[in-house]
């Protein structure tokens, strides 16, 4: 999948996460994480993001994450939605993931 524009998903409400995905112009993934639980769960949040991107074959992107204590399943869902929006794909095939 190719990132062609900026895509965003989520909110800044409690227990949610806002994720913005855009191309970084280089190889590799950059993650900018701001989380109210970063000290406790920062490594797990990053691992969830990296695993999800790997499963989607995304190898270059800038990911801006503003977490308000979201569960891993919410992080994954918001990330997938933001990536599809950034790729210009409107319909997500959730069963294929």
N, CA, C and O atoms as CSV, one atom per row, in Angstrom:
chain,resi,resn,atom,element,x,y,z
A,1,UNK,N,N,0.844,-1.161,0.000
A,1,UNK,CA,C,0.000,0.000,0.000
A,1,UNK,C,C,0.899,1.236,0.000
A,1,UNK,O,O,1.951,1.257,0.638
A,2,UNK,N,N,0.471,2.243,-0.714
A,2,UNK,CA,C,1.270,3.457,-0.877
A,2,UNK,C,C,0.561,4.649,-0.244
A,2,UNK,O,O,-0.620,4.881,-0.500
A,3,UNK,N,N,1.271,5.393,0.570
A,3,UNK,CA,C,0.727,6.595,1.207
A,3,UNK,C,C,0.815,7.744,0.195
A,3,UNK,O,O,1.900,8.081,-0.278
A,4,UNK,N,N,-0.342,8.343,-0.131
A,4,UNK,CA,C,-0.368,9.414,-1.131
A,4,UNK,C,C,-0.827,10.755,-0.575
A,4,UNK,O,O,-0.655,11.792,-1.217
A,5,UNK,N,N,-1.414,10.732,0.622
A,5,UNK,CA,C,-1.865,11.975,1.247
A,5,UNK,C,C,-1.899,11.773,2.754
A,5,UNK,O,O,-1.490,10.722,3.248
A,6,UNK,N,N,-2.373,12.750,3.475
A,6,UNK,CA,C,-2.479,12.636,4.926
A,6,UNK,C,C,-3.823,12.023,5.293
A,6,UNK,O,O,-4.865,12.406,4.762
A,7,UNK,N,N,-3.777,11.061,6.217
A,7,UNK,CA,C,-5.003,10.430,6.701
A,7,UNK,C,C,-5.045,10.474,8.213
A,7,UNK,O,O,-4.030,10.269,8.878
A,8,UNK,N,N,-6.226,10.745,8.756
A,8,UNK,CA,C,-6.393,10.845,10.201
A,8,UNK,C,C,-7.598,10.021,10.637
A,8,UNK,O,O,-8.595,9.922,9.923
A,9,UNK,N,N,-7.482,9.430,11.830
A,9,UNK,CA,C,-8.604,8.706,12.421
A,9,UNK,C,C,-8.533,8.845,13.928
A,9,UNK,O,O,-7.446,8.930,14.501
A,10,UNK,N,N,-9.692,8.867,14.572
A,10,UNK,CA,C,-9.752,8.909,16.021
A,10,UNK,C,C,-10.126,10.267,16.568
A,10,UNK,O,O,-10.372,11.223,15.832
A,11,UNK,N,N,-10.161,10.318,17.905
A,11,UNK,CA,C,-10.496,11.551,18.609
A,11,UNK,C,C,-9.537,11.721,19.782
A,11,UNK,O,O,-8.713,10.850,20.063
A,12,UNK,N,N,-9.658,12.836,20.447
A,12,UNK,CA,C,-8.854,13.089,21.637
A,12,UNK,C,C,-9.662,12.859,22.915
A,12,UNK,O,O,-9.293,13.334,23.989
A,13,UNK,N,N,-10.762,12.130,22.784
A,13,UNK,CA,C,-11.584,11.784,23.942
A,13,UNK,C,C,-10.839,10.796,24.833
A,13,UNK,O,O,-9.911,10.125,24.382
A,14,UNK,N,N,-11.239,10.709,26.075
A,14,UNK,CA,C,-10.648,9.764,27.013
A,14,UNK,C,C,-10.795,8.333,26.482
A,14,UNK,O,O,-11.846,7.973,25.951
A,15,UNK,N,N,-9.766,7.537,26.623
A,15,UNK,CA,C,-9.714,6.135,26.189
A,15,UNK,C,C,-9.732,5.968,24.671
A,15,UNK,O,O,-10.047,4.887,24.174
A,16,UNK,N,N,-9.400,7.016,23.936
A,16,UNK,CA,C,-9.311,6.924,22.473
A,16,UNK,C,C,-7.915,7.384,22.055
A,16,UNK,O,O,-7.083,7.738,22.890
A,17,UNK,N,N,-7.684,7.370,20.767
A,17,UNK,CA,C,-6.398,7.775,20.215
A,17,UNK,C,C,-6.646,8.468,18.880
A,17,UNK,O,O,-7.508,8.046,18.110
A,18,UNK,N,N,-5.895,9.526,18.607
A,18,UNK,CA,C,-5.945,10.178,17.299
A,18,UNK,C,C,-4.636,9.871,16.592
A,18,UNK,O,O,-3.551,10.146,17.106
A,19,UNK,N,N,-4.760,9.296,15.403
A,19,UNK,CA,C,-3.583,8.916,14.631
A,19,UNK,C,C,-3.616,9.613,13.284
A,19,UNK,O,O,-4.627,9.588,12.583
A,20,UNK,N,N,-2.500,10.237,12.928
A,20,UNK,CA,C,-2.332,10.875,11.627
A,20,UNK,C,C,-1.187,10.176,10.913
A,20,UNK,O,O,-0.109,9.982,11.473
A,21,UNK,N,N,-1.443,9.801,9.662
A,21,UNK,CA,C,-0.456,9.099,8.847
A,21,UNK,C,C,-0.163,9.946,7.615
A,21,UNK,O,O,-1.075,10.447,6.956
A,22,UNK,N,N,1.119,10.096,7.318
A,22,UNK,CA,C,1.516,10.788,6.086
A,22,UNK,C,C,2.834,10.198,5.604
A,22,UNK,O,O,3.534,9.517,6.355
A,23,UNK,N,N,3.158,10.460,4.371
A,23,UNK,CA,C,4.426,9.989,3.820
A,23,UNK,C,C,5.558,10.779,4.444
A,23,UNK,O,O,5.435,11.982,4.674
A,24,UNK,N,N,6.661,10.099,4.717
A,24,UNK,CA,C,7.819,10.816,5.253
A,24,UNK,C,C,8.888,11.027,4.188
A,24,UNK,O,O,9.921,11.639,4.458
A,25,UNK,N,N,8.647,10.524,2.979
A,25,UNK,CA,C,9.568,10.757,1.883
A,25,UNK,C,C,10.827,9.910,1.900
A,25,UNK,O,O,11.632,9.986,0.972
A,26,UNK,N,N,11.009,9.117,2.921
A,26,UNK,CA,C,12.190,8.254,3.001
A,26,UNK,C,C,11.747,6.852,3.411
A,26,UNK,O,O,10.594,6.637,3.784
A,27,UNK,N,N,12.670,5.911,3.336
A,27,UNK,CA,C,12.365,4.576,3.829
A,27,UNK,C,C,12.356,4.584,5.342
A,27,UNK,O,O,13.055,5.375,5.975
A,28,UNK,N,N,11.583,3.726,5.901
A,28,UNK,CA,C,11.491,3.624,7.347
A,28,UNK,C,C,10.223,4.252,7.874
A,28,UNK,O,O,9.561,5.040,7.199
A,29,UNK,N,N,9.909,3.888,9.075
A,29,UNK,CA,C,8.724,4.394,9.751
A,29,UNK,C,C,9.168,5.249,10.926
A,29,UNK,O,O,10.013,4.840,11.722
A,30,UNK,N,N,8.597,6.425,11.024
A,30,UNK,CA,C,8.848,7.310,12.158
A,30,UNK,C,C,7.561,7.414,12.962
A,30,UNK,O,O,6.490,7.666,12.409
A,31,UNK,N,N,7.674,7.217,14.269
A,31,UNK,CA,C,6.507,7.291,15.142
A,31,UNK,C,C,6.723,8.405,16.156
A,31,UNK,O,O,7.684,8.384,16.925
A,32,UNK,N,N,5.815,9.379,16.147
A,32,UNK,CA,C,5.812,10.442,17.156
A,32,UNK,C,C,4.667,10.125,18.109
A,32,UNK,O,O,3.497,10.247,17.747
A,33,UNK,N,N,5.008,9.718,19.325
A,33,UNK,CA,C,4.008,9.272,20.293
A,33,UNK,C,C,3.880,10.244,21.454
A,33,UNK,O,O,4.864,10.601,22.102
A,34,UNK,N,N,2.641,10.665,21.701
A,34,UNK,CA,C,2.296,11.426,22.896
A,34,UNK,C,C,1.196,10.627,23.577
A,34,UNK,O,O,0.134,10.414,22.991
A,35,UNK,N,N,1.432,10.184,24.800
A,35,UNK,CA,C,0.456,9.352,25.485
A,35,UNK,C,C,0.430,9.670,26.972
A,35,UNK,O,O,1.464,9.934,27.586
A,36,UNK,N,N,-0.763,9.642,27.536
A,36,UNK,CA,C,-0.888,9.856,28.974
A,36,UNK,C,C,-0.387,8.639,29.755
A,36,UNK,O,O,-0.197,8.714,30.969
A,37,UNK,N,N,-0.175,7.529,29.063
A,37,UNK,CA,C,0.307,6.301,29.705
A,37,UNK,C,C,1.627,5.822,29.084
A,37,UNK,O,O,1.946,4.634,29.115
A,38,UNK,N,N,2.375,6.757,28.527
A,38,UNK,CA,C,3.604,6.382,27.814
A,38,UNK,C,C,4.627,5.698,28.724
A,38,UNK,O,O,5.291,4.754,28.297
A,39,UNK,N,N,4.762,6.151,29.946
A,39,UNK,CA,C,5.738,5.529,30.846
A,39,UNK,C,C,5.410,4.063,31.103
A,39,UNK,O,O,6.306,3.222,31.175
A,40,UNK,N,N,4.133,3.765,31.239
A,40,UNK,CA,C,3.719,2.397,31.525
A,40,UNK,C,C,3.608,1.535,30.269
A,40,UNK,O,O,3.991,0.366,30.292
A,41,UNK,N,N,3.089,2.093,29.172
A,41,UNK,CA,C,2.730,1.292,28.015
A,41,UNK,C,C,3.331,1.775,26.695
A,41,UNK,O,O,2.926,1.301,25.634
A,42,UNK,N,N,4.277,2.694,26.734
A,42,UNK,CA,C,4.860,3.234,25.507
A,42,UNK,C,C,5.445,2.175,24.589
A,42,UNK,O,O,5.235,2.220,23.377
A,43,UNK,N,N,6.182,1.215,25.158
A,43,UNK,CA,C,6.774,0.151,24.335
A,43,UNK,C,C,5.702,-0.694,23.671
A,43,UNK,O,O,5.834,-1.056,22.502
A,44,UNK,N,N,4.645,-1.013,24.400
A,44,UNK,CA,C,3.556,-1.820,23.844
A,44,UNK,C,C,2.802,-1.062,22.752
A,44,UNK,O,O,2.439,-1.645,21.731
A,45,UNK,N,N,2.569,0.218,22.960
A,45,UNK,CA,C,1.890,1.027,21.943
A,45,UNK,C,C,2.713,1.056,20.662
A,45,UNK,O,O,2.174,0.863,19.572
A,46,UNK,N,N,4.006,1.295,20.785
A,46,UNK,CA,C,4.886,1.315,19.610
A,46,UNK,C,C,4.912,-0.052,18.914
A,46,UNK,O,O,4.886,-0.125,17.686
A,47,UNK,N,N,4.963,-1.118,19.692
A,47,UNK,CA,C,4.980,-2.469,19.108
A,47,UNK,C,C,3.681,-2.746,18.352
A,47,UNK,O,O,3.706,-3.344,17.277
A,48,UNK,N,N,2.564,-2.322,18.898
A,48,UNK,CA,C,1.271,-2.500,18.230
A,48,UNK,C,C,1.252,-1.750,16.905
A,48,UNK,O,O,0.796,-2.281,15.893
A,49,UNK,N,N,1.740,-0.534,16.913
A,49,UNK,CA,C,1.790,0.272,15.688
A,49,UNK,C,C,2.714,-0.375,14.664
A,49,UNK,O,O,2.340,-0.524,13.501
A,50,UNK,N,N,3.905,-0.757,15.080
A,50,UNK,CA,C,4.870,-1.368,14.158
A,50,UNK,C,C,4.349,-2.681,13.587
A,50,UNK,O,O,4.497,-2.930,12.390
A,51,UNK,N,N,3.746,-3.521,14.416
A,51,UNK,CA,C,3.203,-4.798,13.937
A,51,UNK,C,C,2.073,-4.591,12.940
A,51,UNK,O,O,1.984,-5.296,11.935
A,52,UNK,N,N,1.213,-3.622,13.223
A,52,UNK,CA,C,0.095,-3.336,12.318
A,52,UNK,C,C,0.604,-2.823,10.977
A,52,UNK,O,O,0.127,-3.253,9.927
A,53,UNK,N,N,1.567,-1.910,11.004
A,53,UNK,CA,C,2.130,-1.386,9.755
A,53,UNK,C,C,2.824,-2.489,8.963
A,53,UNK,O,O,2.706,-2.546,7.739
A,54,UNK,N,N,3.540,-3.354,9.652
A,54,UNK,CA,C,4.220,-4.463,8.981
A,54,UNK,C,C,3.205,-5.379,8.301
A,54,UNK,O,O,3.424,-5.814,7.170
A,55,UNK,N,N,2.100,-5.673,8.979
A,55,UNK,CA,C,1.079,-6.546,8.399
A,55,UNK,C,C,0.409,-5.909,7.181
A,55,UNK,O,O,-0.155,-6.611,6.341
A,56,UNK,N,N,0.472,-4.579,7.088
A,56,UNK,CA,C,-0.115,-3.859,5.949
A,56,UNK,C,C,0.928,-3.526,4.885
A,56,UNK,O,O,0.617,-2.860,3.898
A,57,UNK,N,N,2.162,-3.987,5.084
A,57,UNK,CA,C,3.270,-3.742,4.149
A,57,UNK,C,C,3.583,-2.253,3.997
A,57,UNK,O,O,3.919,-1.789,2.908
A,58,UNK,N,N,3.471,-1.518,5.091
A,58,UNK,CA,C,3.837,-0.102,5.098
A,58,UNK,C,C,5.259,-0.019,5.638
A,58,UNK,O,O,5.509,-0.332,6.802
A,59,UNK,N,N,6.192,0.408,4.780
A,59,UNK,CA,C,7.585,0.464,5.217
A,59,UNK,C,C,8.153,1.882,5.237
A,59,UNK,O,O,9.311,2.086,5.602
A,60,UNK,N,N,7.348,2.846,4.851
A,60,UNK,CA,C,7.770,4.237,5.011
A,60,UNK,C,C,6.539,5.113,5.285
A,60,UNK,O,O,5.611,5.187,4.479
A,61,UNK,N,N,6.564,5.755,6.422
A,61,UNK,CA,C,5.461,6.638,6.815
A,61,UNK,C,C,5.851,7.390,8.076
A,61,UNK,O,O,6.709,6.956,8.844
A,62,UNK,N,N,5.202,8.524,8.267
A,62,UNK,CA,C,5.326,9.279,9.504
A,62,UNK,C,C,4.002,9.104,10.231
A,62,UNK,O,O,2.947,9.428,9.686
A,63,UNK,N,N,4.049,8.596,11.451
A,63,UNK,CA,C,2.852,8.305,12.223
A,63,UNK,C,C,2.849,9.204,13.452
A,63,UNK,O,O,3.741,9.114,14.295
A,64,UNK,N,N,1.849,10.065,13.551
A,64,UNK,CA,C,1.692,10.944,14.704
A,64,UNK,C,C,0.561,10.375,15.564
A,64,UNK,O,O,-0.579,10.264,15.114
A,65,UNK,N,N,0.894,10.016,16.810
A,65,UNK,CA,C,-0.051,9.350,17.698
A,65,UNK,C,C,-0.274,10.204,18.942
A,65,UNK,O,O,0.667,10.539,19.661
A,66,UNK,N,N,-1.531,10.548,19.178
A,66,UNK,CA,C,-1.913,11.268,20.390
A,66,UNK,C,C,-2.875,10.352,21.144
A,66,UNK,O,O,-4.062,10.279,20.825
A,67,UNK,N,N,-2.344,9.657,22.147
A,67,UNK,CA,C,-3.088,8.624,22.861
A,67,UNK,C,C,-3.649,9.142,24.177
A,67,UNK,O,O,-2.973,9.840,24.932
A,68,UNK,N,N,-4.895,8.784,24.431
A,68,UNK,CA,C,-5.563,9.154,25.681
A,68,UNK,C,C,-5.907,7.905,26.496
A,68,UNK,O,O,-6.896,7.888,27.229
A,69,UNK,N,N,-5.087,6.865,26.364
A,69,UNK,CA,C,-5.305,5.642,27.126
A,69,UNK,C,C,-6.093,4.590,26.376
A,69,UNK,O,O,-6.818,3.807,26.991
A,70,UNK,N,N,-5.965,4.556,25.050
A,70,UNK,CA,C,-6.709,3.600,24.233
A,70,UNK,C,C,-6.156,2.189,24.392
A,70,UNK,O,O,-4.967,1.993,24.643
A,71,UNK,N,N,-7.046,1.211,24.240
A,71,UNK,CA,C,-6.638,-0.185,24.224
A,71,UNK,C,C,-5.966,-0.509,22.894
A,71,UNK,O,O,-6.127,0.225,21.919
A,72,UNK,N,N,-5.211,-1.611,22.855
A,72,UNK,CA,C,-4.509,-2.013,21.634
A,72,UNK,C,C,-5.462,-2.173,20.446
A,72,UNK,O,O,-5.129,-1.787,19.326
A,73,UNK,N,N,-6.644,-2.740,20.691
A,73,UNK,CA,C,-7.594,-2.948,19.593
A,73,UNK,C,C,-8.051,-1.613,19.001
A,73,UNK,O,O,-8.257,-1.514,17.791
A,74,UNK,N,N,-8.211,-0.589,19.838
A,74,UNK,CA,C,-8.595,0.740,19.339
A,74,UNK,C,C,-7.450,1.374,18.569
A,74,UNK,O,O,-7.672,2.009,17.538
A,75,UNK,N,N,-6.215,1.208,19.062
A,75,UNK,CA,C,-5.045,1.733,18.363
A,75,UNK,C,C,-4.931,1.105,16.982
A,75,UNK,O,O,-4.699,1.799,15.992
A,76,UNK,N,N,-5.097,-0.206,16.923
A,76,UNK,CA,C,-5.013,-0.913,15.637
A,76,UNK,C,C,-6.100,-0.436,14.675
A,76,UNK,O,O,-5.814,-0.150,13.512
A,77,UNK,N,N,-7.330,-0.349,15.144
A,77,UNK,CA,C,-8.434,0.074,14.283
A,77,UNK,C,C,-8.245,1.498,13.777
A,77,UNK,O,O,-8.486,1.780,12.603
A,78,UNK,N,N,-7.818,2.387,14.652
A,78,UNK,CA,C,-7.592,3.780,14.239
A,78,UNK,C,C,-6.434,3.871,13.245
A,78,UNK,O,O,-6.498,4.636,12.282
A,79,UNK,N,N,-5.382,3.095,13.478
A,79,UNK,CA,C,-4.229,3.106,12.574
A,79,UNK,C,C,-4.601,2.581,11.197
A,79,UNK,O,O,-4.238,3.178,10.184
A,80,UNK,N,N,-5.316,1.479,11.156
A,80,UNK,CA,C,-5.748,0.906,9.866
A,80,UNK,C,C,-6.603,1.919,9.109
A,80,UNK,O,O,-6.410,2.127,7.911
A,81,UNK,N,N,-7.539,2.544,9.800
A,81,UNK,CA,C,-8.393,3.552,9.157
A,81,UNK,C,C,-7.580,4.717,8.617
A,81,UNK,O,O,-7.804,5.163,7.492
A,82,UNK,N,N,-6.640,5.212,9.409
A,82,UNK,CA,C,-5.811,6.335,8.971
A,82,UNK,C,C,-4.935,5.960,7.783
A,82,UNK,O,O,-4.756,6.769,6.872
A,83,UNK,N,N,-4.385,4.747,7.777
A,83,UNK,CA,C,-3.551,4.298,6.654
A,83,UNK,C,C,-4.384,4.197,5.381
A,83,UNK,O,O,-3.954,4.661,4.325
A,84,UNK,N,N,-5.567,3.599,5.467
A,84,UNK,CA,C,-6.419,3.497,4.283
A,84,UNK,C,C,-6.788,4.884,3.760
A,84,UNK,O,O,-6.787,5.107,2.549
A,85,UNK,N,N,-7.096,5.800,4.643
A,85,UNK,CA,C,-7.412,7.166,4.210
A,85,UNK,C,C,-6.199,7.825,3.560
A,85,UNK,O,O,-6.331,8.523,2.555
A,86,UNK,N,N,-5.013,7.602,4.138
A,86,UNK,CA,C,-3.786,8.170,3.570
A,86,UNK,C,C,-3.437,7.551,2.234
A,86,UNK,O,O,-2.758,8.177,1.420
A,87,UNK,N,N,-3.889,6.335,1.994
A,87,UNK,CA,C,-3.654,5.671,0.714
A,87,UNK,C,C,-4.742,6.011,-0.306
A,87,UNK,O,O,-4.666,5.596,-1.463
A,88,UNK,N,N,-5.744,6.758,0.122
A,88,UNK,CA,C,-6.822,7.148,-0.785
A,88,UNK,C,C,-7.838,6.046,-1.024
A,88,UNK,O,O,-8.584,6.098,-2.001
A,89,UNK,N,N,-7.879,5.054,-0.151
A,89,UNK,CA,C,-8.820,3.937,-0.282
A,89,UNK,C,C,-9.987,4.199,0.659
A,89,UNK,O,O,-9.803,4.359,1.866
A,90,UNK,N,N,-11.198,4.240,0.091
A,90,UNK,CA,C,-12.352,4.604,0.895
A,90,UNK,C,C,-13.011,3.431,1.605
A,90,UNK,O,O,-13.578,3.611,2.682
A,91,UNK,N,N,-12.950,2.243,1.034
A,91,UNK,CA,C,-13.608,1.090,1.636
A,91,UNK,C,C,-12.583,0.146,2.223
A,91,UNK,O,O,-11.687,-0.317,1.517
A,92,UNK,N,N,-12.706,-0.146,3.504
A,92,UNK,CA,C,-11.767,-1.042,4.176
A,92,UNK,C,C,-12.347,-2.454,4.201
A,92,UNK,O,O,-13.483,-2.662,4.628
A,93,UNK,N,N,-11.564,-3.411,3.743
A,93,UNK,CA,C,-11.950,-4.823,3.794
A,93,UNK,C,C,-11.410,-5.385,5.099
A,93,UNK,O,O,-10.302,-5.919,5.135
A,94,UNK,N,N,-12.194,-5.267,6.183
A,94,UNK,CA,C,-11.753,-5.684,7.507
A,94,UNK,C,C,-11.476,-7.174,7.582
A,94,UNK,O,O,-10.621,-7.603,8.357
A,95,UNK,N,N,-12.175,-7.962,6.800
A,95,UNK,CA,C,-11.971,-9.416,6.832
A,95,UNK,C,C,-10.626,-9.819,6.261
A,95,UNK,O,O,-10.094,-10.869,6.621
A,96,UNK,N,N,-10.066,-9.005,5.380
A,96,UNK,CA,C,-8.786,-9.322,4.755
A,96,UNK,C,C,-7.605,-9.005,5.667
A,96,UNK,O,O,-6.480,-9.417,5.387
A,97,UNK,N,N,-7.849,-8.287,6.742
A,97,UNK,CA,C,-6.763,-7.891,7.628
A,97,UNK,C,C,-6.390,-8.983,8.589
A,97,UNK,O,O,-5.486,-8.805,9.406
